[in-house]
Amino acid sequence: MRSSTKDTSKGALHEAKGKVKETTGKIFSNVSLESEGKAEKIAGKVQKNVGKAEKNIESDVESARSRRGKW
């Protein structure tokens, strides 16, 4: 599995866990858990976007390599 796929998957997982923590914190009026959830959700979004960026870079590198042989 490529690192971009791993980052995207792990980011989605952290984002989901963060949303659960945030919602649980809101339900039980636990500000600490709610804040922790928001932070984890944001970190998950960042990691997911890093994975997408890596995937775009990998795609660009692959297309550049394939074009090199056609010149």
N, C-alpha and C positions, 0 to 999 in steps of 0.2 A: 504494500500500500504506500502510495506517495505521501510525502509529508504534507502536501497541500490538502489532500483528502483527509488525513488525520487531523489537521488543524481545523478544517471545516466541520468535521464530525464532533471533535471535542468541544469546539466553540458552540455548536448547537446544543450539546449536552449541558454545558455550563449555563447557557442561556435559559434552558428549560428548568434546571435546578434553581437558578436564581429567581425565576418567575414563581416557582412553587414556594420558595422561602419568603419572597416578598408578600405573596398572597396570604400565606400562613401568618406572617407577622401582622398584617392588616387585620385579619380575622380575630386574632388573640390580643390585639393592641400591644404587640411586642415591637417597639421601635427599633431595638437592636437587630432583631431577626429581619425586620423589613428592610433596614439599611444594608445589612449583609446580603440580602437577596438582590437588592438593586445593584450593588457593586458587582456581584457575581454575574448578573444578567448583562451588565455593561461589558465586563471582561469577556464574557462569552461572545458578544457581538463583535468585539475587537478581534478575538482569536478567529472567529468565522471569516471576517473580512481579510485577515492576514492570509488565511488559506485560499480565499478567492484570488487575492493578489498573486500569491505564489503560483496558482494554477494558470493565471494569465501569463506570467513570466515564463513558465515551463512551456506553454503553448507557443509563445513568441520565439523561444529558443528552438523548439522543434521545427517550426516553419522556416526559420532562418537556416537551419541545418539542411533542410530538404531543398531549399532554394539554391544553396551554395553549389550543389552538384549539377544544377541545370544551367549554369552560366557557361 
